[in-house]
């Protein structure tokens, strides 16, 4: 898959990046653009038997998500995809709680020896076609896209797969969507060579 890791990011930096997705959605809505986050998001990581916290992550999630002042009702499951990666998939109809839960679980993994194993946080959204391409008339449908946050680069990029096989993606739509989300204030990875594909997302 070609993932590489740079310097570690602080929890404050990571939270600002996570919450910026909410600010981006609000910005689109202020402009009258239809953008709808879906209720599933995920954290993809490399499983490692030598990291006890990752080995028993499912046993920790109740305490991580459901206890303390920031508790949510976010549902979760741990699953493996067809490409050998492990996912913590979170489900919540309240997008603010979903963002908070993604951050909380990611930070818990980082704080318990799993930072080098974290690959990405993945959000799924529906963007109106005219939000992606201003030349398209309103009311002409939606683009379903993933926003991928790379922990190592502290930045997002859009991913629009057209199939489950590596290489199957809509690069032109990704390029236009990247420009739109950047204009809406989301910190976007500048180098498209770093927009790594992530096929077989299990939600």
N, C-alpha and C positions, 0 to 999 in steps of 0.2 A: 504493500500500500504506500510505502515511501514516506512515512511520518518521521520527522526529526524534532528534536527538542532543544530549545535554547534556555535562557535564564528563567528562573522561577518567578511567578507573579505573586504579589501580595494579595491577601484576602480582600482588602479594600479595592484594589485595582480590578480584581475579578468581579466583585459585586457591582462596581460601576459599569463594567462591560455587560454583565448579565441584565441589569436593570435598563440599560440603554435600548434594549429591544422594545421594552414597554414605551419608552419615549419615542422611538421610531414609529410604532403603531399609532400613538397619539398624534404625531406629526402628520402622518398620512390622513388620518381622520379629520384633522383640522382643515386640510386642503380638500376635503370632500372625496378622498380616494377610499375605495373599499378594500380594506385589508383585514383579514379574519384569521387570528391564530387558532390552530387546532388544539385539542385538549391533550395531545401526547407530545412528549419531548423525551430526549434520552441522553445518557452519558455513555460514551464508548471508551473502553479501556482495555489494555492488555492484561489478561489474567496472569497472576504470578503466584505460584504456590508458596514462594518464599516471603510473601507479604501477608501476614496473618489477617490483617483487617480486610483485605480483598478476598481472601479465602472464605471468610465468614461474613461478607458484607450483608447478605440477606438477614442475618441474625441481628445486625445493628440498626437496620433501617427503621424499625418501629420507634426506637428511642430517638433516632436522628430527626424523624419527621413529626412525631406525634407528642413529643414532650417538650416542655419549656415554653417561654413567651412567644416564640415564633412558630408554634405548632400549626400544622395544616392538616387537611383531610386528603392529601395527595395519595392516591393508590400507586403501587409499584410492583414491578416484577424484574427478575434477573434472567436474562436469556442470552444465548449465543447465536450469532448470525452464521451464514453459510461460508463466511470468509475467515472464520477462526477468531473473531473478536467478541468480547463479552459486553453486554449492555445492561445498564440500569435504566429501565423504561418507567417513566413517571406519567401519571394520568390525573388531570385535574381540570374541571370546567372553569375554574377561576384562574385566568392567565397570570395574574399577579402572584398567586400562591404557587402556580407551576414554576414561575421564574425563581421564586424564593426557594422552592424545594430543590431545583436543579443546582442552585448555588450552594445550599446547605449540604447536600450530598457530595458535591464536588469538593467543597472545602474540607469535609470530614475525611475524604479519601486523601487529600493533600496532607492533612495534619497527622495522618496515621501511616505514613511511609509509602503512600501510593502515588505521590506526585509524578515520578518518572513514567508511570503507567497510564496516566490520563492522556487521552488523545483529543477528544472533542466533545462538546455539548451540541446537540442537534435539536432545532426547533422546526416545526412544520407550520406553514402559513399559506393561506390563499390570497393572492394578490389580483385585484382587478386588472384586466389586460391594459386598460388605459393608465393604470398606475405604473405599469412596467414600461409601456411605450406611449408617450403623450399623443402620438399621431393616431392612435387607435381611438375610435369613438367609445363613449361611455356605454355600458350595458352590453358589451360584446363578450362576456365570459370572464373566466378566471384562469390564472396560472397557479398551479400547486407547486410550491417550491420548498426546499429545506434551507434554513440558515444554519451554517456550520461555524461554530466558534472553536478556533484552534487555541488550546490552552498555551501552547508554546509561543505563539505569535500575538496573543491578546487581540485578535481581530476576527472579523466575520467575512464570509463570502457566501453567495447563493449557489445552490446546487439543484439542477433540474434534470433528474435522470429520465431517460426515455425507455429504459429497460433495466433488467437486473444484472446484465453482463457488463463487465468493465469496459469503459469507452462509450457506452450508450448514454449520451447526455446532450442537452440542447445548449450549446455554447453561446449562441447568439442571444437567446433569452437570458442566459446567465449574465452576459455582458451588459445588456440593457437594465436588468434588475439590479446589478451591482451599482450602476450609476444612480438609479432611483433611490436605493437604500442609503447610499453615501450622501445624496442630497438631503435625505431625511434625517441625517445626523448620526447614522450608525457608523462605527469605526470599521471600515472595510479594508481587507487585505488588498494592497495596491497591485501586487504582482500576480497576474492571472496564472502564472506557472505554479503558484502556491495554492491554487484553488483545487485541492486534491479531491478526486472523486471518492465517494463512499457508497458503493453499491450494496444492495441487500439490506437497507435500513429496515429493521423489523417493526415499523409502524407507519 
